Amino acid sequence: MQGTEEFLTSWAAAEQAGDTATLEILLAGDFTAVGPLGFILPRQAWLARHRSRDLTYQDFSLDEIQSRPSGQDSVVVTARTNTRGSYQGHPIPQATRATLVLASNAGRWQLAAIQMSFIAGTLGAPLIPGPGSNQPQDQDGAA
């Protein structure tokens, strides 16, 4: 079976390039994404963002990757996405934390689901709650 690292490398490259032909192979038929603002994108909507060129990336990479099996035919991956790009001309957050569910299909991994969350304090993320600060605070509220 294809390794998860190889799959993730292929998926990240296809995302960066907007390569919908490859993404159609890599995304499961029932793929679902949950974005950092809580919106849900089914497979066709995920692909449509690339087809229309509404979403473009100059950079798309993963790091801080942790994988763990979940049964015989699936793997749960947590990772940091590092991106530089725009959606409909507006900059997108440069970092999110993502949980990906990979499922085996005839000996090949496919991305079945992804959920992304903002990483507080990173460029493009909402402000960290607190009195006018976007800096991490200690337990006493000091920056």
C-alpha positions as a LaTeX table, in Angstrom:
\begin{tabular}{lrrr}
\hline
Residue & $x$ (\AA) & $y$ (\AA) & $z$ (\AA) \\
\hline
Met1 & 0.00 & 0.00 & 0.00 \\
Gln2 & 1.09 & 3.56 & $-0.70$ \\
Gly3 & 2.59 & 5.25 & 2.36 \\
Thr4 & 0.77 & 8.07 & 4.09 \\
Glu5 & 3.75 & 10.42 & 3.68 \\
Glu6 & 3.76 & 9.80 & $-0.08$ \\
Phe7 & 0.02 & 10.43 & $-0.20$ \\
Leu8 & 0.30 & 13.68 & 1.77 \\
Thr9 & 3.12 & 14.91 & $-0.46$ \\
Ser10 & 1.03 & 14.20 & $-3.58$ \\
Trp11 & $-2.05$ & 15.84 & $-2.08$ \\
Ala12 & $-0.15$ & 18.99 & $-1.02$ \\
Ala13 & 1.41 & 19.30 & $-4.49$ \\
Ala14 & $-1.99$ & 18.91 & $-6.17$ \\
Glu15 & $-3.53$ & 21.52 & $-3.84$ \\
Gln16 & $-0.73$ & 24.00 & $-4.54$ \\
Ala17 & $-1.01$ & 23.48 & $-8.31$ \\
Gly18 & $-4.82$ & 23.46 & $-8.36$ \\
Asp19 & $-4.49$ & 20.10 & $-10.12$ \\
Thr20 & $-8.11$ & 18.95 & $-10.16$ \\
Ala21 & $-7.35$ & 15.83 & $-12.22$ \\
Thr22 & $-5.06$ & 14.55 & $-9.46$ \\
Leu23 & $-7.37$ & 15.77 & $-6.69$ \\
Glu24 & $-10.25$ & 13.82 & $-8.24$ \\
Ile25 & $-8.19$ & 10.66 & $-7.71$ \\
Leu26 & $-6.97$ & 11.62 & $-4.23$ \\
Leu27 & $-10.32$ & 12.70 & $-2.75$ \\
Ala28 & $-12.78$ & 10.01 & $-1.72$ \\
Gly29 & $-16.17$ & 10.05 & $-3.40$ \\
Asp30 & $-17.83$ & 11.10 & $-0.14$ \\
Phe31 & $-15.08$ & 13.58 & 0.83 \\
Thr32 & $-16.16$ & 16.38 & 3.15 \\
Ala33 & $-14.20$ & 19.41 & 4.35 \\
Val34 & $-14.89$ & 21.68 & 7.30 \\
Gly35 & $-13.17$ & 25.03 & 6.96 \\
Pro36 & $-11.73$ & 27.18 & 9.75 \\
Leu37 & $-14.93$ & 29.29 & 9.89 \\
Gly38 & $-17.16$ & 26.21 & 10.13 \\
Phe39 & $-18.32$ & 26.06 & 6.51 \\
Ile40 & $-18.74$ & 22.63 & 4.91 \\
Leu41 & $-17.52$ & 21.79 & 1.43 \\
Pro42 & $-18.44$ & 18.50 & $-0.23$ \\
Arg43 & $-16.09$ & 17.04 & $-2.81$ \\
Gln44 & $-17.47$ & 18.89 & $-5.84$ \\
Ala45 & $-17.36$ & 22.27 & $-4.08$ \\
Trp46 & $-13.76$ & 21.62 & $-2.97$ \\
Leu47 & $-12.77$ & 20.88 & $-6.56$ \\
Ala48 & $-14.80$ & 23.81 & $-7.95$ \\
Arg49 & $-12.67$ & 26.32 & $-6.00$ \\
His50 & $-9.67$ & 25.17 & $-8.01$ \\
Arg51 & $-11.47$ & 24.82 & $-11.36$ \\
Ser52 & $-12.75$ & 28.39 & $-11.19$ \\
Arg53 & $-9.35$ & 29.63 & $-9.97$ \\
Asp54 & $-11.19$ & 31.36 & $-7.10$ \\
Leu55 & $-8.61$ & 29.67 & $-4.86$ \\
Thr56 & $-4.96$ & 29.95 & $-5.80$ \\
Tyr57 & $-1.85$ & 29.03 & $-3.85$ \\
Gln58 & 1.70 & 30.21 & $-4.28$ \\
Asp59 & 2.75 & 27.84 & $-1.47$ \\
Phe60 & 1.03 & 24.90 & 0.19 \\
Ser61 & 2.90 & 22.57 & 2.51 \\
Leu62 & 2.37 & 20.43 & 5.57 \\
Asp63 & 4.54 & 20.07 & 8.63 \\
Glu64 & 4.19 & 19.00 & 12.28 \\
Ile65 & 2.62 & 15.83 & 10.86 \\
Gln66 & 1.42 & 13.15 & 13.25 \\
Ser67 & $-0.31$ & 10.01 & 11.97 \\
Arg68 & $-2.05$ & 7.19 & 13.74 \\
Pro69 & $-3.95$ & 4.19 & 12.41 \\
Ser70 & $-7.67$ & 4.07 & 13.03 \\
Gly71 & $-8.65$ & 0.51 & 12.30 \\
Gln72 & $-7.21$ & $-1.45$ & 9.39 \\
Asp73 & $-8.33$ & 0.82 & 6.57 \\
Ser74 & $-7.95$ & 4.36 & 7.85 \\
Val75 & $-5.41$ & 6.77 & 9.28 \\
Val76 & $-5.99$ & 9.99 & 11.20 \\
Val77 & $-3.41$ & 12.71 & 10.50 \\
Thr78 & $-2.94$ & 15.99 & 12.30 \\
Ala79 & $-0.73$ & 18.57 & 10.63 \\
Arg80 & $-0.05$ & 22.24 & 10.22 \\
Thr81 & $-0.83$ & 23.63 & 6.78 \\
Asn82 & 1.43 & 26.45 & 5.65 \\
Thr83 & $-0.06$ & 28.42 & 2.80 \\
Arg84 & 0.34 & 31.56 & 0.81 \\
Gly85 & $-2.57$ & 32.25 & $-1.48$ \\
Ser86 & $-5.89$ & 33.91 & $-2.01$ \\
Tyr87 & $-9.57$ & 33.16 & $-2.38$ \\
Gln88 & $-11.40$ & 35.44 & $-4.81$ \\
Gly89 & $-8.52$ & 37.90 & $-4.50$ \\
His90 & $-8.52$ & 37.97 & $-0.69$ \\
Pro91 & $-5.52$ & 36.60 & 1.24 \\
Ile92 & $-6.12$ & 33.35 & 3.08 \\
Pro93 & $-4.71$ & 32.48 & 6.52 \\
Gln94 & $-1.09$ & 31.42 & 6.29 \\
Ala95 & $-1.41$ & 28.61 & 8.82 \\
Thr96 & $-4.12$ & 26.25 & 9.98 \\
Arg97 & $-4.16$ & 23.10 & 12.04 \\
Ala98 & $-5.77$ & 20.30 & 10.08 \\
Thr99 & $-7.13$ & 16.89 & 10.94 \\
Leu100 & $-7.26$ & 14.62 & 7.91 \\
Val101 & $-8.90$ & 11.21 & 7.66 \\
Leu102 & $-7.34$ & 8.93 & 5.06 \\
Ala103 & $-9.23$ & 5.83 & 3.96 \\
Ser104 & $-7.91$ & 2.89 & 1.98 \\
Asn105 & $-9.54$ & 2.28 & $-1.39$ \\
Ala106 & $-8.19$ & $-0.72$ & $-3.29$ \\
Gly107 & $-4.80$ & $-0.38$ & $-1.61$ \\
Arg108 & $-4.50$ & 3.39 & $-2.19$ \\
Trp109 & $-5.12$ & 6.16 & 0.29 \\
Gln110 & $-7.81$ & 8.72 & $-0.38$ \\
Leu111 & $-8.66$ & 11.80 & 1.63 \\
Ala112 & $-12.09$ & 11.15 & 3.15 \\
Ala113 & $-12.34$ & 14.23 & 5.37 \\
Ile114 & $-10.47$ & 17.29 & 6.54 \\
Gln115 & $-11.21$ & 19.80 & 9.26 \\
Met116 & $-9.16$ & 22.98 & 9.52 \\
Ser117 & $-8.85$ & 25.37 & 12.46 \\
Phe118 & $-7.12$ & 28.73 & 12.69 \\
Ile119 & $-3.90$ & 28.82 & 14.69 \\
Ala120 & $-4.31$ & 31.80 & 17.00 \\
Gly121 & $-1.69$ & 34.47 & 16.58 \\
Thr122 & $-0.71$ & 33.51 & 13.03 \\
Leu123 & $-1.08$ & 35.83 & 10.04 \\
Gly124 & $-4.67$ & 35.88 & 8.81 \\
Ala125 & $-6.16$ & 34.23 & 11.89 \\
Pro126 & $-8.69$ & 35.99 & 14.10 \\
Leu127 & $-7.34$ & 37.91 & 17.06 \\
Ile128 & $-6.69$ & 36.03 & 20.27 \\
Pro129 & $-9.46$ & 36.90 & 22.74 \\
Gly130 & $-8.37$ & 39.46 & 25.29 \\
Pro131 & $-8.00$ & 43.17 & 25.81 \\
Gly132 & $-6.84$ & 44.28 & 22.35 \\
Ser133 & $-3.97$ & 41.82 & 22.07 \\
Asn134 & $-3.03$ & 39.33 & 19.42 \\
Gln135 & $-0.25$ & 37.93 & 21.58 \\
Pro136 & $-0.44$ & 34.73 & 23.62 \\
Gln137 & $-1.21$ & 35.48 & 27.25 \\
Asp138 & $-0.12$ & 33.72 & 30.41 \\
Gln139 & $-2.59$ & 32.64 & 33.11 \\
Asp140 & $-2.51$ & 36.12 & 34.71 \\
Gly141 & $-3.48$ & 37.77 & 31.40 \\
Ala142 & $-0.05$ & 39.25 & 30.76 \\
Ala143 & 1.30 & 39.14 & 27.22 \\
\hline
\end{tabular}
